[in-house]
Amino acid sequence: MNPMEARILDEFRTVVDGRGLISSSEELKTYECDGLTNFRVQPRAVLLPTCTEQVQAIIRICHRERIPFVARGSGTGLSGGALPIESGIVIGLARMNRILEVDFPNARVVVEPGVINLDVTGRVAPQEYFYAPDPSSQSICSIGGNVAENSGGAHCLKYGFTTTHVLGLEVILPDGSLIHLGSKTLDTPGYDLAGVFVGSEGTLGVATKIILRIVKRPECVRTLLAAFPSTNEAGAAVSGIIAAGMLPAAIEMMDNLSIQAAEAAVHPNYPNCGGLLLVELDGPVAEVETLMADVSEICRSSGASEIRVAKSDAERALVWKGRKSAFAAMGRISSNYIVQDGVIPRTALPRVLSEIELLSKKAGLRVANVFHAASPAGSLRCANFGPGGSRGSTIRQNSRIVHCGGRLDHRRARRGRRQKESDVENVCGARSGNHAAGSLRFRSAAACESHESVPHSAPVRRENR
Ligand SMILES: Cc1cc2nc3c(=O)[nH]c(=O)nc-3n(C[C@H](O)[C@H](O)[C@H](O)COP(=O)(O)OP(=O)(O)OC[C@H]3O[C@@H](n4cnc5c(N)ncnc54)[C@H](O)[C@@H]3O)c2cc1C
């Protein structure tokens, strides 16, 4: 370590009271990647501040010494957002995990960024409120990470993504200045800069306080499972439900391979079928009962062979546990797989799914599909498996390395994957779903003119880090 580094580390140590500085190589290993585990970079140090003032002091030093920094919540991101920069530092927000204020009359909660998503609902549930954005990782991911990724989950069909629920932010900018964006009230005058910050993947600054909107729990919630011979019939039922003017709280679809994975992992007792729909309706009891009958009828006329409604809260929770575990559960059916998050218009789902099936057969790769089936632009998550499940090897895709089965024919996998990406883009979607404000999404946007992404995000990232 040269004297300059030692001096700076000492200064950092003073800021975080010694206990919040990690600099030994063994301990730094925890922080060298996020959920995109094929990219690993060991940072020079990790700092774990406990308050806004410490974050500000750290960033001021970084600005003065031109040290790159990356914010980190729980490290569950799938797009390398929290990947450290060599010679840079990681600012881990996990210790800033206090719920600072709960304001029931105005349905607002103020949190520090390291608060875990599910803990917000846990805190307000006794008063019949909940925090609506529900990424499948909600039991471990942080609100700060959710804000940076504009995370969403099954219930965002009705309730909207994180951006709908973030009203205000306290942010430390890359030069160390502190700003406030938005406020507790809706529609603060001026530009919606809080809206710009949400989804910017840490490229604009570090959020140190977040004002969230919470939602009153509906009188009644019902979850229906409908089993179809294939995803085609299930897709027709989704179109039927939306065409009938209904807005369910969630509509999720899983194909047979996803069902197998979920069953192996958490035993949700799903019907064994080619395409499974989970439809959740919430609202006043009378409305939900009527709409549930309509949904059942649409599913039946679209070819459903079995329709079930969860009978208890415990059964409903198990149904959702299966769906939310599906992605992580892929490890139960193959030790190596590639995840591809795509966004496509709802109406293009049948075409894209048929294409994926054709490509899967042609390339000899199993593909599992699990997705939010009815968002205006459906979010399609596919996992490709190699024919073998042995040790991993790597293939390069854009500038990212992704893992696949060791016995996989790399050229074939690469071709299949590129073909799938271009198919997704040809129907005016985007190859990255709810992740990657950086280069991946940037490149997608350039390739698909009608995509609504943020084409300047890659330069923003370079400038700020
Ligand atoms: C099994 C699994 C399931 C998942 N399911 C979903 C899903 O359904 N929907 C979904 O959207 N995502 C999902 N994800 C991805 C991930 O959980 C989300 O993107 C989540 O919001 C990341 O939160 P985090 O706290 O782990 O953030 P991290 O991974 O630590 O960081 C993510 C990004 O946020 C930035 N960041 C973190 N904190 C701050 C802050 N305070 N200020 C500014 N920038 C910050 C980081 O720099 C990074 O760019 C899933 C991941 C896994 C592993």
The ligand as an ORCA input file, in Angstrom:
! r2SCAN-3c Opt
* xyz 0 1
  C     -33.755    -14.575     -6.806
  C     -33.886    -13.164     -7.313
  C     -35.127    -12.715     -7.731
  C     -35.262    -11.409     -8.206
  N     -36.502    -10.975     -8.595
  C     -36.668     -9.718     -9.017
  C     -37.959     -9.232     -9.406
  O     -38.959     -9.939     -9.334
  N     -38.059     -7.959     -9.829
  C     -36.968     -7.146     -9.893
  O     -37.121     -5.987    -10.267
  N     -35.738     -7.568     -9.543
  C     -35.557     -8.828     -9.103
  N     -34.309     -9.265     -8.739
  C     -33.163     -8.365     -8.858
  C     -32.820     -7.584     -7.570
  O     -33.243     -8.265     -6.416
  C     -33.459     -6.209     -7.588
  O     -32.946     -5.472     -8.659
  C     -33.256     -5.421     -6.277
  O     -33.926     -4.194     -6.366
  C     -31.794     -5.139     -5.963
  O     -31.726     -4.674     -4.627
  P     -30.369     -4.774     -3.787
  O     -30.607     -4.158     -2.477
  O     -29.908     -6.167     -3.768
  O     -29.429     -3.862     -4.666
  P     -27.919     -4.096     -5.128
  O     -27.827     -5.319     -5.971
  O     -27.007     -4.000     -3.973
  O     -27.716     -2.826     -6.047
  C     -28.472     -2.668     -7.212
  C     -28.171     -1.312     -7.819
  O     -28.639     -0.314     -6.931
  C     -27.603      0.617     -6.646
  N     -27.879      1.084     -5.284
  C     -28.043      0.334     -4.174
  N     -28.346      1.114     -3.136
  C     -28.371      2.387     -3.594
  C     -28.620      3.652     -3.006
  N     -28.911      3.778     -1.724
  N     -28.544      4.754     -3.785
  C     -28.252      4.662     -5.104
  N     -28.006      3.499     -5.713
  C     -28.069      2.369     -4.971
  C     -26.325     -0.171     -6.829
  O     -25.232      0.677     -7.126
  C     -26.692     -1.034     -8.013
  O     -26.531     -0.316     -9.206
  C     -34.133    -10.563     -8.279
  C     -32.888    -11.032     -7.860
  C     -32.754    -12.308     -7.379
  C     -31.403    -12.781     -6.932
*
